[in-house]
Amino acid sequence: MIGLMQTRQLSIAALIEHAARTHGATEVVSRQVDGSIHRSNYREIAARSRKAANALSRLGISTGDRVATLAWNTHRHLELYYAISGSGAVCHTINPRLFLEQVRYIVDHAEDKVLFFDLTFADLVEEIAANCPSVTGFVALCERADMPSGLKVERLFCYEDLLAAEDDRFEWPDLPEETAAALCYTSGTTGNPKGVLYTHRSTVLHAYASVMPDAFGISARDCVMPASSMYHANAWGLPYAATLAGAKLVLPCNQLDGPHLSELITGEGVTISCGVPTIWLGVLQYLASHGGALESLRTLVVSGSACPVSLITRYREDYGVTVVHFWGMTELSPLGTIARIPFELASEPEEALDLVRSRQGRPLFGVEIEIRGDDGTPLPHDGETFGDLMVRGWWVASGYFRQEASSLDDDGWFRTGDVATIDPGGVMRITDRSKDVIKSGGEWISSIDLENAAVGHPDVAEAAVIGVPHPKWDERPLLVVVLKEGARPHAGAIRDHLASHVAKWQLPDDTVFVDEIPHTATGKILKTRLREIYADHFLGYGSR
């Protein structure tokens, strides 16, 4: 028997129209490329999104066409999120921090028809324009007075001119919810970047899950500031989640440093923000040297790399802010598991709870996780045994764009490339990326555990651990450290600090002090480059 409930299709356009109807006056605040502040609201954003949808049609965009963006976290980029996907096209956000050849490859592989760009990327657009035959138009996200002069790009348009010529009435198509909505290429793979193609269904379900109390906990009473980039897994879905909830939205453009983020948090009353740990370490360092408070801020959501316990503790003790750690991937839209405190642990001391908060946590409803051995056999959930992390769920990718082969095994599991443990309560802890785990004398060493312990030393600003070839032990860990300003190198003190956190045989055989650690285009430590640099680094024949 079939039930008698309506079967309305899940739609991204419905998010912004709901916000316009029920939270129309709620502010959307955006820092612009020139540093100025732009103020709008959901009613205006919806109207301009409809205008942009009309403009896309006039530019020849139809259902299924890919439309690219090279843009920061701004109100115009938000309008395009809804205009492109809502009209039936695919919003393809491009990471501008990729190498030039990778950007060219992505635009060509996606066969983007129109490319919208912030003025920051005018030179990049000029470099790739001649080698992107599929692109029939380039749109500068600015006013007519700010249009770049002398830009050698054919079919160049001004965004505000396009919108001024259009009506704010647009009939959003009633699309099947499996329709492709957004495209993000992941840089976390070997070879060329791979495209993850989200649907309207997966995006709306992910937004629903994100606002839940034991996820990001977003309501209409909140002010949300995504400090994760809108070109990186759609700013972790926060632009959709904030719109669904009707929360005030603050978009920081590209100014993610301590002074500018602190200013927006204080000035706009931000209650929830998100970003990689290094961003929030920068905010801590700024506040420590210049003073100030984060009175409105309630929750910091962090991901992208393991979150040091020391960062969690400092925000809690010094500013009353709860750091919420989640694990995810571009292929998961990106939210997979999140470290929230359950009822049975609520009365534990805060110091113990900070350790719980530093783990990757439990999966949300809609996501399942499993660990497998090298032979594909399921492994016990005992909190000790680790294996390849597998995932499946409502917003998990089944494959990559324009790759015919499915990325799933026979049981529908997606291999993440992470190595993890799962305890009897379902809490998952990443021990490493499968390519980064260090094998020493037949035993495994977690580079993440060593890095987290190292960052807990008061003189360490950032740390990375890699395995370096060793004639006796196969591999031994090498610690690469960036010191805080004014600190002096002292390898022995750092090693003594680590000795209280890990087994003796897991201690790094050497410590290297550097001014900067290389990072990927998404802000993660670039360990492939570190392994190249230190491939011949001599390590002693210690006894482990």
ZAMARGU-4260 file (C-alpha; in steps of 0.2 Angstrom, whole numbers, plus 5000, padded with zeros to 4 digits):
<rodrens>
0) 5000/5000/5000 | 5006/5017/4995 | 5004/5032/5008 | 4994/5047/5004 | 5007/5061/5006
5) 5012/5074/4994 | 5028/5070/4984 | 5035/5087/4982 | 5053/5087/4975 | 5067/5093/4985
10) 5074/5109/4978 | 5088/5121/4981 | 5078/5136/4975 | 5065/5131/4988 | 5077/5136/5001
15) 5080/5154/4996 | 5061/5156/4992 | 5057/5150/5010 | 5069/5161/5018 | 5062/5176/5007
20) 5044/5172/5013 | 5047/5169/5031 | 5064/5177/5035 | 5064/5191/5022 | 5071/5205/5033
25) 5085/5194/5041 | 5101/5202/5036 | 5114/5195/5024 | 5130/5204/5027 | 5145/5203/5015
30) 5162/5210/5015 | 5167/5214/4997 | 5183/5212/4987 | 5187/5231/4991 | 5185/5228/5009
35) 5169/5237/5011 | 5153/5230/5019 | 5137/5226/5009 | 5121/5224/5018 | 5106/5215/5011
40) 5093/5202/5017 | 5085/5186/5011 | 5071/5195/5002 | 5083/5205/4991 | 5095/5190/4989
45) 5080/5180/4982 | 5075/5194/4970 | 5092/5196/4963 | 5094/5177/4962 | 5079/5177/4951
50) 5086/5191/4940 | 5102/5181/4939 | 5092/5166/4933 | 5084/5176/4919 | 5102/5183/4914
55) 5108/5165/4913 | 5094/5161/4901 | 5098/5176/4891 | 5117/5170/4890 | 5111/5153/4883
60) 5112/5143/4899 | 5100/5128/4899 | 5096/5113/4911 | 5112/5103/4914 | 5124/5116/4908
65) 5139/5119/4919 | 5142/5137/4925 | 5158/5141/4934 | 5162/5153/4948 | 5179/5159/4953
70) 5173/5169/4968 | 5175/5172/4987 | 5162/5172/5000 | 5151/5186/4995 | 5133/5190/4992
75) 5135/5189/4974 | 5142/5172/4975 | 5127/5167/4986 | 5115/5174/4973 | 5123/5163/4960
80) 5122/5147/4971 | 5103/5149/4970 | 5102/5156/4952 | 5112/5143/4944 | 5106/5127/4953
85) 5088/5133/4955 | 5087/5136/4936 | 5092/5118/4932 | 5110/5122/4928 | 5125/5115/4938
90) 5135/5127/4949 | 5153/5123/4947 | 5164/5132/4960 | 5182/5132/4956 | 5196/5133/4969
95) 5207/5147/4963 | 5222/5141/4974 | 5224/5126/4962 | 5239/5127/4950 | 5235/5136/4934
100) 5235/5120/4924 | 5223/5112/4936 | 5211/5126/4934 | 5212/5125/4915 | 5209/5106/4916
105) 5194/5108/4928 | 5186/5121/4916 | 5189/5110/4901 | 5184/5094/4909 | 5168/5101/4916
110) 5164/5110/4899 | 5159/5126/4908 | 5148/5137/4897 | 5149/5153/4907 | 5162/5158/4920
115) 5158/5171/4934 | 5173/5179/4943 | 5178/5191/4957 | 5190/5205/4951 | 5204/5197/4962
120) 5205/5183/4948 | 5205/5194/4933 | 5223/5190/4928 | 5219/5171/4931 | 5204/5172/4919
125) 5214/5181/4906 | 5227/5167/4907 | 5215/5153/4905 | 5202/5161/4893 | 5211/5157/4877
130) 5212/5138/4882 | 5194/5136/4888 | 5185/5133/4871 | 5168/5128/4880 | 5167/5145/4889
135) 5156/5157/4879 | 5155/5171/4891 | 5165/5178/4906 | 5155/5189/4919 | 5164/5200/4931
140) 5156/5201/4948 | 5156/5220/4950 | 5148/5236/4946 | 5150/5244/4929 | 5162/5257/4936
145) 5174/5244/4943 | 5175/5234/4927 | 5193/5229/4924 | 5201/5239/4910 | 5212/5231/4897
150) 5207/5213/4901 | 5210/5203/4885 | 5195/5192/4887 | 5181/5190/4873 | 5163/5191/4878
155) 5166/5200/4894 | 5150/5205/4904 | 5147/5215/4920 | 5136/5206/4933 | 5127/5221/4939
160) 5123/5226/4921 | 5116/5209/4918 | 5105/5210/4933 | 5099/5228/4930 | 5092/5222/4913
165) 5081/5208/4920 | 5065/5206/4929 | 5065/5199/4947 | 5051/5187/4942 | 5057/5169/4937
170) 5047/5153/4938 | 5059/5140/4945 | 5057/5124/4936 | 5050/5109/4945 | 5065/5098/4943
175) 5067/5080/4948 | 5076/5080/4965 | 5090/5069/4957 | 5094/5083/4945 | 5113/5088/4946
180) 5114/5104/4956 | 5133/5108/4960 | 5150/5102/4955 | 5165/5102/4966 | 5182/5095/4961
185) 5192/5088/4975 | 5211/5090/4976 | 5214/5077/4989 | 5217/5064/4976 | 5232/5059/4965
190) 5232/5064/4947 | 5220/5076/4940 | 5206/5083/4952 | 5190/5073/4952 | 5173/5080/4951
195) 5159/5077/4964 | 5142/5080/4957 | 5129/5084/4970 | 5110/5083/4967 | 5096/5094/4974
200) 5091/5080/4985 | 5108/5077/4993 | 5110/5096/4996 | 5094/5099/5004 | 5095/5083/5015
205) 5113/5088/5020 | 5106/5106/5025 | 5092/5098/5035 | 5105/5087/5044 | 5117/5101/5047
210) 5105/5112/5056 | 5101/5099/5069 | 5106/5102/5087 | 5119/5088/5087 | 5126/5094/5071
215) 5130/5113/5068 | 5114/5118/5079 | 5108/5132/5068 | 5092/5141/5071 | 5084/5158/5066
220) 5091/5166/5082 | 5109/5163/5075 | 5121/5173/5065 | 5131/5161/5055 | 5148/5166/5047
225) 5156/5153/5035 | 5175/5155/5036 | 5177/5140/5025 | 5177/5145/5007 | 5162/5144/4996
230) 5173/5135/4983 | 5178/5122/4995 | 5164/5109/4997 | 5151/5123/4996 | 5157/5131/5012
235) 5153/5115/5020 | 5135/5117/5016 | 5133/5132/5028 | 5126/5144/5015 | 5111/5132/5012
240) 5109/5127/5030 | 5109/5145/5036 | 5096/5149/5023 | 5085/5134/5028 | 5085/5140/5046
245) 5083/5158/5042 | 5099/5163/5052 | 5108/5179/5049 | 5122/5176/5037 | 5139/5185/5037
250) 5151/5182/5022 | 5169/5187/5025 | 5175/5187/5007 | 5193/5182/5007 | 5199/5191/5023
255) 5201/5176/5034 | 5214/5183/5046 | 5213/5187/5064 | 5209/5205/5064 | 5195/5204/5050
260) 5187/5189/5057 | 5187/5196/5075 | 5180/5212/5068 | 5165/5203/5060 | 5162/5192/5074
265) 5161/5207/5086 | 5152/5219/5075 | 5139/5207/5068 | 5136/5197/5083 | 5141/5180/5075
270) 5136/5165/5085 | 5142/5151/5074 | 5157/5150/5063 | 5167/5137/5054 | 5184/5135/5046
275) 5200/5125/5046 | 5210/5124/5063 | 5224/5135/5056 | 5211/5150/5054 | 5206/5149/5072
280) 5224/5147/5078 | 5227/5164/5069 | 5212/5172/5078 | 5219/5166/5095 | 5236/5173/5091
285) 5228/5190/5086 | 5218/5191/5102 | 5232/5186/5113 | 5243/5200/5106 | 5229/5213/5104
290) 5216/5209/5117 | 5198/5208/5114 | 5183/5196/5117 | 5172/5185/5107 | 5156/5189/5117
295) 5143/5183/5104 | 5152/5168/5098 | 5145/5151/5105 | 5151/5138/5093 | 5166/5136/5081
300) 5164/5121/5069 | 5181/5115/5063 | 5187/5102/5050 | 5199/5099/5036 | 5213/5093/5048
305) 5213/5086/5065 | 5209/5098/5078 | 5222/5100/5092 | 5215/5098/5110 | 5224/5113/5115
310) 5214/5124/5103 | 5198/5117/5110 | 5203/5120/5128 | 5209/5138/5125 | 5193/5143/5116
315) 5183/5135/5130 | 5193/5142/5145 | 5198/5159/5138 | 5182/5164/5127 | 5168/5152/5132
320) 5167/5145/5115 | 5163/5127/5111 | 5173/5120/5097 | 5164/5106/5087 | 5175/5095/5077
325) 5168/5085/5062 | 5175/5074/5049 | 5170/5074/5031 | 5175/5075/5013 | 5170/5084/4997
330) 5162/5067/4992 | 5151/5068/5008 | 5144/5086/5004 | 5155/5086/5016 | 5147/5081/5033
335) 5150/5063/5039 | 5153/5062/5058 | 5153/5075/5072 | 5160/5075/5089 | 5145/5081/5101
340) 5144/5076/5119 | 5131/5063/5123 | 5120/5062/5138 | 5130/5049/5147 | 5146/5059/5147
345) 5138/5076/5150 | 5144/5076/5169 | 5162/5072/5165 | 5175/5085/5169 | 5178/5098/5155
350) 5196/5092/5152 | 5190/5075/5148 | 5176/5081/5137 | 5189/5091/5127 | 5197/5075/5122
355) 5180/5068/5116 | 5178/5084/5106 | 5194/5082/5098 | 5189/5065/5090 | 5179/5064/5074
360) 5163/5058/5083 | 5147/5049/5078 | 5139/5048/5060 | 5124/5059/5058 | 5107/5050/5053
365) 5109/5047/5035 | 5127/5042/5035 | 5134/5024/5039 | 5152/5020/5043 | 5162/5004/5043
370) 5180/4999/5044 | 5188/4985/5033 | 5204/4976/5033 | 5216/4975/5018 | 5206/4960/5012
375) 5189/4969/5013 | 5184/4960/5029 | 5174/4970/5042 | 5184/4974/5058 | 5178/4975/5076
380) 5171/4991/5083 | 5182/4990/5099 | 5190/5007/5098 | 5207/4999/5096 | 5207/4990/5079
385) 5209/5002/5064 | 5206/4999/5046 | 5201/5007/5030 | 5186/5019/5033 | 5171/5015/5022
390) 5155/5026/5021 | 5138/5026/5013 | 5123/5037/5014 | 5110/5050/5007 | 5123/5063/5003
395) 5138/5052/4999 | 5145/5052/4981 | 5143/5036/4971 | 5156/5040/4958 | 5165/5055/4950
400) 5159/5066/4936 | 5163/5059/4919 | 5171/5043/4926 | 5160/5028/4920 | 5165/5016/4934
405) 5156/5017/4951 | 5167/5021/4966 | 5157/5009/4977 | 5160/4991/4982 | 5147/4978/4980
410) 5138/4983/4996 | 5137/5001/4991 | 5152/5007/5002 | 5163/5021/4997 | 5182/5020/5002
415) 5187/5036/5010 | 5206/5034/5010 | 5206/5037/5029 | 5212/5024/5042 | 5201/5024/5057
420) 5194/5016/5073 | 5176/5014/5078 | 5172/5011/5096 | 5157/5001/5103 | 5147/5017/5105
425) 5149/5022/5086 | 5162/5035/5089 | 5175/5036/5075 | 5193/5042/5076 | 5204/5045/5061
430) 5221/5038/5064 | 5228/5044/5048 | 5226/5045/5029 | 5230/5028/5022 | 5245/5036/5012
435) 5251/5045/5028 | 5251/5032/5041 | 5269/5027/5046 | 5274/5009/5046 | 5289/5006/5058
440) 5296/4989/5062 | 5279/4981/5058 | 5269/4993/5069 | 5259/5008/5064 | 5262/5025/5070
445) 5248/5039/5068 | 5255/5055/5061 | 5239/5064/5067 | 5242/5059/5085 | 5260/5065/5085
450) 5255/5081/5076 | 5241/5085/5089 | 5253/5082/5103 | 5266/5093/5096 | 5254/5108/5093
455) 5250/5106/5112 | 5267/5112/5116 | 5267/5131/5120 | 5280/5136/5107 | 5273/5126/5092
460) 5262/5135/5080 | 5260/5121/5067 | 5267/5104/5065 | 5268/5090/5052 | 5274/5072/5054
465) 5280/5061/5039 | 5288/5044/5038 | 5305/5044/5032 | 5314/5028/5025 | 5325/5020/5038
470) 5336/5005/5034 | 5331/4995/5050 | 5314/5000/5054 | 5307/5003/5036 | 5300/5020/5041
475) 5303/5032/5056 | 5293/5048/5060 | 5301/5065/5056 | 5293/5080/5065 | 5293/5097/5055
480) 5288/5112/5066 | 5284/5130/5064 | 5287/5139/5080 | 5277/5153/5087 | 5284/5171/5085
485) 5298/5174/5097 | 5300/5156/5102 | 5317/5147/5100 | 5321/5130/5093 | 5322/5117/5107
490) 5320/5099/5100 | 5323/5091/5117 | 5309/5101/5125 | 5297/5096/5112 | 5302/5078/5112
495) 5300/5078/5131 | 5282/5085/5129 | 5278/5072/5116 | 5284/5058/5128 | 5270/5061/5140
500) 5257/5058/5125 | 5264/5044/5115 | 5274/5028/5117 | 5292/5030/5117 | 5295/5020/5101
505) 5283/5032/5092 | 5293/5047/5096 | 5300/5056/5081 | 5319/5052/5078 | 5322/5070/5073
510) 5314/5087/5073 | 5316/5100/5059 | 5312/5118/5062 | 5305/5128/5047 | 5297/5145/5043
515) 5283/5138/5034 | 5275/5121/5030 | 5268/5119/5012 | 5249/5117/5011 | 5237/5111/4998
520) 5224/5122/4989 | 5212/5118/5003 | 5223/5122/5017 | 5229/5105/5022 | 5247/5100/5025
525) 5255/5095/5009 | 5264/5079/5015 | 5268/5074/4997 | 5279/5089/4996 | 5287/5086/5013
530) 5291/5068/5008 | 5300/5075/4993 | 5310/5088/5003 | 5315/5076/5016 | 5317/5059/5006
535) 5335/5058/5010 | 5334/5065/5028 | 5346/5055/5039 | 5338/5047/5054 | 5348/5039/5068
540) 5348/5020/5071 | 5339/5023/5088 | 5331/5009/5098 | 5314/5015/5095
</rodrens>
